[in-house]
Amino acid sequence: MEFPKFDCKITNAKEGYDSEIEMYLSTERILAGVLGLLSRRSPRYKDDYAKMVKFLDDIEDFLILGKELPDSTFLKEINQGDD
């Protein structure tokens, strides 16, 4: 069985298995899970956590599917806070 190839946005070529991509995707899933747990524990910031999870999903779509790079300006707004 062969690992599926993907379109690499760095080399613009079909690439095979890449352990760094696998590590990124694994870490992304862990982070999304943590953000999901935080959204349940902190309803005040639930919408912010949901935006972060969507951002992670959009980055994955950018890396794997070649979709548009997501806008990250909302992260600066979240960082400034409402206090």
N, C-alpha and C positions, 0 to 999 in steps of 0.2 A: 504494500500500500504506500502510495506517495503522498506526502504532505501537499495540500493545494498551494498553487502559486498565487501571488497577488501583485498588483501594480504598485511598484515602489515609487513614491513621490520624490524621493531623493535622486535615484538613478534613472527614473523614467523607463524602467525595464521591468519585465516579469521576474520576480524574485521568489525563491523557495523559502524554506523554513528559516526563521531568524529568531534566535533565542532572546534577543533584546526586545523584539516586538512582543514575543510571548510574555516576557517579564513585565513590560509596560501594561499589556492588556490584563494580566493577572492582578497587578497592583491597582489598576483602574477599577476593577470589579470589587476589590477589597475596599477601596476608598468609597465607591458608590454605596456599598453595604453599610459602612460606618455613617455616611451622611444620611442614609435612610433611617438608621437607628436614632441618630441625633434629632431628626425631624419629628420622631415620635416622642422624644424626651423633652423637646423644647418647642412647643407649638408657636411661640413668638417668632421663631426664625424658620418655621417650616417652609415658607415660600422661598427663602434664600437657599435652603438646602436643596429644594427641588430644582432651582435654577442651576445649582452647581452640578447636580447629577445629569441634567440635560446637557450642560456644557461638556461633561466628560463623554457622554454619548455622541455628541456632535464632533468632538475631537477624534473619536474612534471612526466615525463615518468619514472624516477628512482623511485619516491615515489609510483606511482600508478601501473605501469606495471612491475617493477622490472628490468628495463633495467640498463645498466652500468652507474655508476656515472659519470657525465660529467667532463671533465678536466677544471679547473678554472684558469690555469696559464695565460691565455690571459688577465685576469682581472688585474694582476700585470703589464703586459706590457702596458695596457691602462692607468693604474694609473701613470706610469712613464712618459707617454706623449711623444710627439715628439718635444716639445719646448726646 
